[in-house]
């Protein structure tokens, strides 16, 4: 059996609650009352609400200010708010909408109009709740599938590493190494999908610590040196730092740089170079990964950080469209920015800028896929 819709009536005059209760009689709603902004926010903390009927003319905190405050909370911003007002000028109604109100109704209240507007807002809220339920189920199913892939892939990697220690001829060694590399790539992609899902839903617990970034960058560059040498590519560090310390999640940050270096190596022609720059200001640190590859056209730059966006397809290059999307989410989790520019005369520059001390409590990835 469905729970009755919950409607919160906010008005400094208790008798107005009685009026609305009479007008909505027999609708089967669960009606609650708050007389001011403080009571409203306290009620929202502990109770689900489907629609708020909010009076505009209230002492202390007026309805327009309170509406703006409610919509400022991510957990409340999708609750429809109907402003109840005696104001009729277009300027006043415009202020209500600018504050985040979803609808408004003029005093004196009319039963038919009130019921119709409440029905309309409840319909919107129910559609939103249903969509959130579908998204939650999709996320849960995706996480189950990805999680279940981890064990068999890890088993393949472990088995291939054990095989490498046995006596095999050169051809067999080559095949085992191909299996190991493919397995490691699958492991990385699985971990990326899990991390992205947690970042999107705000469930990833970050572990910030003050880190000196230059030694970390040097270590990451060294790890790519063998791959770079095989392609006759030189990775050139160019560090110009007065202070390389920043508060970051070192694991997440390392994966950002790994993705950018891997991306640069993937698209760089044999014999070219990749430059890793480090610069800093008093409040931020700036890292640039600069390649001399094929470059990115302006149209693709606008969507290159979206999930599954692979840009121009190249037959000889494997592309999943997850690496740069992950980078943007992880940079946003550090309250930073990431952008792409042209490297003249040829190639691409990916630039990350993050604050030295990010507010990890307020990180957001809402616009990671815009």
C-alpha positions in Angstrom: 0.0 0.0 0.0 1.4 3.4 -1.0 2.1 6.0 1.7 -0.1 9.1 1.5 1.6 12.1 -0.1 3.3 14.4 2.5 2.6 18.1 2.3 4.4 20.6 4.5 2.5 23.9 5.0 4.8 26.8 6.1 3.0 29.9 7.4 3.4 32.1 10.5 -0.4 32.2 10.9 -1.7 28.8 12.3 -5.2 29.6 11.1 -4.0 29.5 7.5 -3.1 25.8 8.1 -6.7 25.2 9.1 -7.9 26.9 5.9 -5.6 24.7 3.7 -6.6 21.6 5.6 -10.3 22.3 4.9 -9.6 23.0 1.2 -7.7 19.7 0.8 -10.2 17.7 2.8 -10.7 14.1 1.5 -7.6 14.2 -0.7 -5.9 11.8 1.7 -2.7 13.8 2.1 -0.6 13.8 5.2 -0.4 17.5 6.2 2.2 18.9 8.5 2.8 22.5 9.7 5.8 24.7 10.4 5.6 28.4 11.4 9.0 29.6 10.5 12.2 28.9 8.6 13.9 27.2 11.5 11.0 24.8 12.1 10.9 24.1 8.4 14.5 23.0 8.1 14.3 21.0 11.3 11.2 19.2 9.9 12.9 18.4 6.6 15.9 16.9 8.4 13.7 14.1 9.8 10.8 13.7 7.5 10.2 13.0 3.8 8.2 15.7 2.1 6.6 15.6 -1.4 5.3 19.2 -1.7 5.9 22.4 0.3 3.2 25.1 0.4 5.2 28.2 1.5 3.8 31.6 2.5 5.7 34.5 1.1 4.9 37.2 3.8 6.5 35.9 7.0 8.5 37.8 9.7 12.2 37.2 10.3 12.9 34.9 7.3 10.4 35.7 4.5 9.2 32.9 2.1 11.3 33.9 -0.8 14.5 33.8 1.3 13.5 30.5 2.8 12.7 29.0 -0.6 16.2 29.9 -1.8 17.7 28.3 1.4 15.7 25.1 0.9 16.7 24.8 -2.8 20.3 25.3 -1.8 20.4 21.9 -0.1 21.0 19.1 -2.6 18.8 16.7 -0.7 15.8 19.1 -0.7 16.2 20.9 -4.1 13.8 18.4 -5.9 11.0 19.0 -3.5 8.4 21.1 -5.4 7.6 24.4 -3.7 4.3 26.3 -4.3 4.5 29.9 -3.1 1.3 31.1 -1.4 1.2 34.9 -1.9 -1.0 37.9 -1.8 1.5 39.6 -4.1 0.4 40.0 -7.7 3.0 42.1 -9.5 5.1 40.3 -12.1 8.2 41.5 -10.4 7.3 39.8 -7.1 6.3 36.6 -8.9 9.5 36.7 -10.8 11.4 36.9 -7.5 9.6 33.8 -6.3 10.7 31.8 -9.4 14.2 33.1 -9.2 14.4 31.8 -5.7 13.6 28.4 -7.0 9.9 28.2 -6.5 8.2 25.7 -8.8 4.7 27.3 -8.8 2.7 29.9 -7.0 -0.9 30.4 -6.0 -2.5 33.7 -5.1 -4.6 34.5 -2.0 -7.5 34.1 -1.3 -7.1 30.4 -2.0 -9.5 28.6 -4.2 -10.2 24.9 -3.5 -10.2 23.8 -7.2 -7.0 25.8 -8.0 -5.2 24.6 -4.9 -6.0 21.0 -5.5 -5.0 21.2 -9.2 -1.6 22.8 -8.4 -0.9 20.3 -5.7 -1.8 17.4 -8.0 0.5 18.9 -10.7 3.5 19.2 -8.3 2.9 15.7 -6.9 2.9 14.3 -10.4 6.3 15.9 -11.0 7.7 14.7 -7.7 6.4 11.1 -8.3 8.1 11.1 -11.8 11.3 12.3 -10.2 11.2 9.6 -7.5 10.4 6.9 -10.1 13.4 8.1 -12.2 15.7 8.0 -9.1 14.5 4.5 -8.3 15.3 3.3 -11.9 18.7 5.0 -11.8 19.5 3.4 -8.4 18.5 -0.1 -9.7 20.7 0.5 -12.8 23.6 1.5 -10.7 23.2 -1.4 -8.4 23.0 -3.9 -11.3 26.1 -2.3 -13.0 28.1 -2.5 -9.8 27.1 -6.1 -9.2 28.2 -7.0 -12.8 31.5 -5.1 -12.5 32.2 -6.5 -9.0 31.6 -10.1 -10.2 34.1 -9.5 -13.1 36.9 -8.8 -10.7 37.6 -12.3 -9.4 37.9 -14.1 -12.8 40.0 -11.3 -14.3 42.3 -11.3 -11.2 42.6 -15.1 -11.6 43.7 -14.7 -15.2 46.3 -12.1 -14.3 47.7 -14.2 -11.4 47.8 -17.4 -13.5 49.6 -15.6 -16.3 52.2 -14.2 -13.8 52.7 -17.8 -12.5 53.1 -19.1 -16.0 55.8 -16.6 -16.7 58.0 -18.2 -14.0 57.8 -21.6 -15.7 60.0 -22.9 -18.6 58.4 -21.7 -21.8 59.8 -21.1 -25.2 59.9 -17.6 -26.6 56.6 -17.8 -28.5 54.8 -19.1 -25.4 56.4 -16.4 -23.2 55.1 -13.7 -25.7 51.6 -15.1 -25.6 51.5 -15.3 -21.8 52.7 -11.7 -21.6 49.9 -10.7 -24.0 47.4 -12.4 -21.7 48.9 -10.7 -18.6 48.8 -7.2 -20.2 45.3 -7.7 -21.4 44.2 -8.9 -18.0 45.8 -5.9 -16.3 44.1 -3.6 -18.7 40.7 -5.2 -17.9 41.5 -4.9 -14.1 42.2 -1.2 -14.6 39.0 -0.7 -16.5 36.9 -2.5 -13.9 38.4 -0.5 -11.1 37.8 2.7 -13.1 34.1 1.8 -13.6 33.7 1.1 -9.8 35.5 4.3 -8.9 33.4 6.4 -11.3 30.2 4.9 -10.0 31.2 5.8 -6.4 32.3 9.3 -7.5 29.0 10.0 -9.3 26.9 8.9 -6.3 29.1 10.6 -3.7 30.0 7.3 -2.1 33.7 7.3 -2.7 35.6 8.0 0.6 38.6 10.1 -0.2 41.8 9.8 1.8 43.5 13.2 1.6 47.0 13.8 2.9 49.7 16.4 2.4 51.9 15.1 -0.4 55.0 16.5 -2.2 53.9 16.2 -5.8 57.2 16.3 -7.6 58.5 13.0 -6.2 55.1 11.4 -7.0 55.3 12.7 -10.6 58.8 11.5 -11.0 57.8 8.0 -9.8 54.8 7.9 -12.2 57.0 9.0 -15.1 59.5 6.3 -14.3 56.8 3.7 -14.3 56.0 4.7 -17.9 59.6 4.8 -19.1 59.7 1.2 -20.4 56.6 1.7 -22.5 57.8 5.0 -23.7 61.2 3.6 -24.7 59.6 0.8 -26.7 57.9 3.5 -28.8 61.1 5.6 -28.9 59.3 8.4 -27.0 61.0 10.5 -24.3 59.0 11.7 -21.3 60.5 15.1 -20.3 59.9 16.4 -16.8 59.8 20.2 -16.5 59.2 21.2 -12.9 59.2 24.8 -11.9 57.9 24.8 -8.4 58.4 27.0 -5.4 56.3 24.7 -3.3 55.1 21.3 -4.5 53.0 20.4 -1.4 49.3 19.9 -1.7 46.5 18.0 0.2 45.3 15.3 -2.2 44.1 11.7 -2.3 47.4 10.3 -3.6 45.9 7.1 -5.0 43.2 9.0 -7.0 45.6 11.6 -8.1 48.1 9.0 -9.3 45.4 7.4 -11.5 44.6 10.8 -13.0 48.3 11.2 -14.1 48.4 7.6 -15.2 45.4 8.1 -17.5 46.9 11.3 -19.0 50.3 9.8 -19.6 48.8 6.6 -21.0 46.6 8.8 -23.3 49.6 10.8 -24.4 51.6 7.7 -25.2 48.7 6.1 -27.0 48.4 9.0 -29.5 52.1 10.1 -29.8 53.9 9.1 -33.0 57.1 7.1 -32.6 60.2 9.2 -31.9 58.3 12.2 -30.5 58.4 13.5 -26.9 55.9 14.1 -24.1 56.5 16.9 -21.6 55.1 16.9 -18.0 55.1 20.4 -16.5 54.6 21.3 -12.9 53.9 24.9 -11.9 52.4 26.5 -8.8 50.8 29.6 -7.4 50.3 30.5 -3.7 46.9 28.7 -3.7 47.1 26.1 -6.5 49.2 23.6 -8.2 49.2 23.1 -12.0 50.2 20.0 -14.0 50.3 19.9 -17.8 50.8 16.8 -19.9 51.9 18.0 -23.4 52.2 15.6 -26.4 53.0 16.0 -30.1 50.3 13.7 -31.3 47.4 13.9 -33.6 45.6 16.7 -31.7 41.9 17.2 -31.0 39.5 19.2 -33.1 37.4 21.9 -31.5 34.1 20.1 -31.8 35.5 17.0 -29.9 37.1 19.2 -27.2 33.6 20.2 -26.1 32.7 16.6 -25.2 36.0 14.8 -24.7 35.5 14.5 -20.9 32.1 12.7 -21.3 31.8 9.0 -20.6 32.3 6.8 -23.6 33.3 9.8 -25.8 36.2 8.5 -27.9 36.6 11.4 -30.3 38.2 10.5 -33.7 38.4 6.8 -34.2 41.8 5.3 -35.0 42.0 1.7 -36.1 45.4 1.1 -34.5 44.4 2.6 -31.1 42.1 1.0 -28.5 39.6 3.5 -27.2 37.0 3.1 -24.4 36.1 6.7 -23.7 36.4 6.2 -19.9 39.9 7.5 -19.1 39.3 11.2 -19.6 35.8 11.0 -18.0 37.4 9.5 -15.0 40.1 12.2 -14.9 37.4 14.9 -14.8 35.4 13.3 -12.0 38.6 12.7 -10.0 39.8 16.3 -10.5 36.3 17.7 -9.6 36.5 15.5 -6.4 39.6 17.7 -5.6 37.6 20.9 -6.3 39.9 21.4 -9.3 39.6 21.9 -13.0 40.8 20.1 -16.1 40.9 21.4 -19.6 42.4 20.6 -23.0 44.2 23.0 -25.4 46.2 22.8 -28.6 49.9 22.3 -28.5 51.4 24.3 -31.4 52.4 23.3 -34.0 51.0 19.8 -33.3 49.6 17.9 -30.4 47.5 18.4 -27.2 47.9 19.9 -23.8 45.9 18.6 -20.9 46.1 21.0 -17.9 45.0 20.2 -14.3 44.7 22.9 -11.7 43.8 22.0 -8.1 43.8 24.0 -4.9 46.6 23.2 -2.4 44.0 22.4 0.3 40.7 21.2 -1.3 37.5 21.1 0.7 36.9 17.4 0.3 33.6 17.6 2.3 32.0 19.7 -0.5 33.4 18.0 -3.6 30.9 17.5 -6.4 30.9 15.7 -9.8 27.5 16.8 -10.9 28.9 18.4 -14.1 31.4 15.7 -14.9 29.4 14.7 -18.0 28.0 18.1 -19.1 
